[in-house]
Amino acid sequence: MKVEMKPLPRGQAEFIIEITPAEYDPFLKKAAQMISENIKTPGFRQGKASFEIIVKQVGETKVWEEALEGAVRKTLFDALKEKSIDTVGSPKIEVQKLAPNNPVIFKATVNLLPKIESLSYEDITVRKNAISIDNTKIEKQLHELQKMRGKEILVSREAKKGDKVEIDFSLSIDNVSLDGGDAKKFPLYLGENKFIPGFEENVIGQKAGETKEFKLTFPKNYHQEIVAGKLTDCKVKVSGVYEIQLPELSDALAQDLKFKDLNDLKDHLKKTLEKEAKSAEERRLEDEIIDKLLDKNRFSDICDVLINSESKTMLAEIEQSVAGQGVSFDEYLSHMKKTKDEMLMELAPSATKRIKGAILFREIAKNASISASEDEITQSIQSLKEQYAHDENAKKTLDSPDYRHYMSHTLTSQKVLQFLKEKIIK
């Protein structure tokens, strides 16, 4: 067997494989046997006719064609193994020569599994930030609780900071209305500064029934680039002004919220904020570790097959998340003003990063001899079975070999991440 290999761009390689007639002969014999088992041959039971009889009955060309698939599969497998090449997806096969009593030649274009050129993680450092919850954060949470228990009283005076106003507004640039720049009876809490800078200041002082027109400039770093830094015409009509009467911060408010007293409520808020801050810091550390590893290590090209597959997985995750909020995916796409194909293109960089992260973790696990034990896998699956005790379909999924493989991969990745934290975080 003659093998020629040529690297291609975008994580692919091309193989030209030539099989001599002698090497092709075992595949011919097997193909003739299979043909014999599926046709009737006069004077022979099915599967019992000789090679020569089958060739005479169906023709030599037919037998050579039937032998091709098995020959391609076996010789390509041997060629990849010989050169220590791992692939993903199905190869593209082009037959260049197939004629009886001649060498068989075919071209195979394969998608290469990406590799790290030289694994490095020993000299990376990530600094851990101290967690500190000051009184300002607790006071902010207390104020939010006051607002939840507050009363909105309709008043006939000018709007002031701290009030809630209901407004009808429209925004336009060069007499063209902005997408999402119109609303009726929009609730605006003056003083929260959640709108365009300067908008609330123009509403303060207005009474119900009054209309005001003014101009504002969107910030240069505004998240919608199409309007960033542009002068905008604003028209606002106030339909109602509401004074917010907040309950006093007291033991009574705390008890209404099922706490012993105000100090007990403050302790609870501090512990909750600390827990959230620790979780956020852990996520930041993990992201920084992965980002630094990706910057430190060089990867071979990632083939389109892998990127497209991971992008579709990420899109499916978004679709599932949207469905969990009671919104159809078509509605979501309409709101985002994008098609599925556009979403897939936008997800490609994130998909590439996720693929590289998975490759890194796999190589680190191999390098550091990290793996999940069979007992750990079984215990994790058993725990999930207990959660889904009344869901037969879920239990079938959890019992499948594919899910066991998935759990092994998940647990190993968790161990690798913990291993990296212990080595890298200072």
NUMI-16550 format. One record per residue (C-alpha): residue in one letter; y, x, z. Coordinates in steps of 0.1 Angstrom, whole numbers, plus 2048, in hexadecimal, padded with zeros to 3 digits. Layout:
residues N
AYXZ...
***
This chain:
residues 426
M800800800K82280D7F6V84080380BE865809804M87F7FE81DK8A57FB818P8BD7F1834L8D57D482AP8F67C9839R8F97AE854G8D97B7867Q8C07B484AA8A77CC838E8957CB817F8717D4812I8607DA7F1I83B7DA7F6E8217E37DCI7FC7D97E2T7E17EA7CCP7C67D47BDA7AD7E47D5E7C27DB7F3Y7C77B77E5D7A27B27E0P79A7A5804F7B678B800L7A77807DFK78477C7EFK79476780CA7A87527F3A78974B7DEQ7767407FEM792728807I79371A7E4S76D7167E5E76F702805N7886E97F6I7796E27D3K7586D67C5T7446F07B2P7266E379EG7056F17ACF7156FD7CDR71D6EF7EEQ7436F07F7G74B713804K72B7237F6A73572D7D3S7397527CCF75A7637C4E75176779FI74874279CI7697377ACV77D74E795K76B740777Q77171C783V79771E78CG7A273D77AE7AA760786T7D0759787K7CB73C79FV7B77527B7W7D176D7B6E7EC7547BDE7D97457DBA7D47687EAL7F97707E9E80575F809G7EB77081FA7F079280FV816790813R814786837K7FB7A1840T80B7BE82DL82E7B6838F8227B485CD8127D6859A8317E5848L8477D8864K82F7E587FE82D80786FK85380B86FS8567FB892I86D7E0885D8727BF898T87E7A1884V88B77D88AG88775E875S87375C855P87577683AK88176F816I8657777FEE86A77E7D9V84A7867C4Q8527A17ABK8307A579BL81079079EA7F7795782P7D1799784N7C47BC786N7E77CB78CP7F97D57ACV80A7B97BEI82F7BF7C5F8467AA7DAK8687AE7EBA86E7A280FT89079E81EV88D79D844N8A6795860L8A57B2879L8A57AD89FP8C57BE8AAK8C27DE8BEI8D87F28D6E8DF8148C8S8DF8258EAL8DD81190AS8F781A924Y900809945E8FF82495FD92482E95FI93480B95FT9487FF97DV9567DD985R96C7D89A3K9677BA9BAN9867A79C4A98B79C9E9I9897779EFS9A876AA02I9B1745A09D9D4743A15N9E5725A25T9F871DA04K9D77149F3I9CC6FEA10E9EE6EDA11K9EB6E59ECQ9C96D59F2L9D66C1A0FH9F36B59F9E9D96AA9DEL9C76969F9Q9E8686A04K9EE67C9E0M9CC66C9DER9D56579FDG9F96529F2KA096319E8EA1D62C9C8IA3C6159CELA4F6089AFVA746109B4SA946089A1RAA66299A5EAA8649991AA8965E98FKA8867D9A4KA706999ABGA5068D9BCDA5166B9ABKA3865E992VA47650972EA3763C956IA45646935DA4263F910FA4965F8FDSA4766E8DALA4A6928CFSA5269E8ACIA5C6BD898DA726BA87ANA6D69487BVA4769787ASA34688898LA1D6A08AAD9F86998ADG9F368B8D0GA1968C8D5DA1D6668DBAA126528F9KA1A63190AKA1C62B930FA13650936PA1265895CLA27677963YA2A686986LA4C697988GA4A6B9998EA266C298DNA346D396DKA156CB958FA2A6C2939IA3F6D7921PA586ED935GA786D9939FA696B7932EA686AB956EA8C6B795DNA976A0941VA84682950IA92687973GAB1671977QAA5656960KAA063196AAA8661895EGA9060B93CEAA5629932TA9E63E913KAA766290FEAA567A8F1FAA66A08F5KA996C08E5LA816D98F4TA706F98E8FA4B6FE8ECPA4171E8FDKA3973B8E6NA1773E8F6YA0F7198F4H9EA7128EEQ9F06FF8CEE9FC71A8B7IA0A70189DVA266F68B5AA2A7168CAGA4E7228CCKA5B7048B7LA786ED8BFTA6C6C98C7DA7E6A88C7CA746938E5KA7A66E8EBVA7266090DKA7563C91AVA6E637940SA5C616946GA5761A96CVA61631989YA496339A7EA506449C8IA326559D6QA2E64E9FCLA17668A0APA04663A2BEA0D67BA47L9F769AA4AS9E6691A6BD9C568CA7DA9C6668A72L9C6672A4DA9AA68BA54Q995671A66D99B659A49L98B674A33K96D676A4BF977695A5EK97B69BA83D9A06A4A82L9B96B6A6CN9AD6D9A76D9896CFA6DL9966C3A4BK9A96E4A46D98A6F8A4FH9756E4A36L98F6EAA1BK99070FA22K96A713A21T96A6FFA00L9857149F1E9737349FCK9537289ECE96471F9CBA9777419CCK9577549D2S9467429B5A96374999EE96376D9A8E93D7709A1R94376197ER95F779978L94A797983E92D78C96DD94478794FE9547A9954I9337BA958I9267AB937D9477B3925K9477D7930L9227DA926L92A7CC904D9477E4900K93280290BN9137FC8F5R9117FC8D0F8FB7E38BDS8EC7E289BD8F77C6884I8EE7A388FC8DE78E873D8ED76D869V8CD75B872L8D1764896I8F675C897N8F173A886S8D573189DE8E873A8BDS9087288B0K8F37088AAT8E570C8CEM90870E8DCL9146F18C7A8F66DC8D5E9016E68F8I9246D98F1E9166B98E3Q9016B4902S91E6BA918V9346A2905A919687906G91768B92CQ93B68192DG93466191AV94466C8FAS93366D8D8F93368F8C6D94367F8A7E9606748BDY9636968CCL9646A78AAS97E68E89FH9936968BEM9906BB8B7K9976B5892K9796CA888T9586C7876K9376D3883D9386F086AE95A6FA876M94E6F989AL93170F890M947728880E95E72989FL93F72E8B6A93274C8A2P9457678B6S9397588D7A9167558C9T9177798BFK9227838E2R90676E8F2I8EC77E8DBK8F87A18E4G8F7798909A8D378C906I8C97AD8F4L8DA7C190FF8C87AF92BR8A67B3919E8AB7D8914I8B77DD938A8997CA945K8827E0930N89480093BA8957F7960S8727E6960I8807C596BS86C7A5966A864784976S842781987E82976597FD82D7589A2E85375799EI85074497ET83772B98CQ84D7259ABS86C71E996I85A706980Q84A6F599ES86C6F09ADL8786DF98DK8596C998DE8626BD9AFQ8856B49A3Y8766A1985A858692997H85D670987D86467D964E844681951N85468F931A8676AA946K8476B4957K8356B8936T8516CF92AL8506E394AD82A6E8946S82E6F5922P82971A919D84B71B908Y85D710928R84972993DH855744924Y879736928M87773894ES86A75B94DH887765937T8A075394DL89376296ET89278595ES8B6782952Q8C0777976K8AF796984V8C07AC96AL8E279E973Q8DC7A4998F8D07C7990L8F07CE97DK9067BF999E8F77D69B2K8FC7F599CI91E7ED98DI9337D99A6K9477EE9BE
***
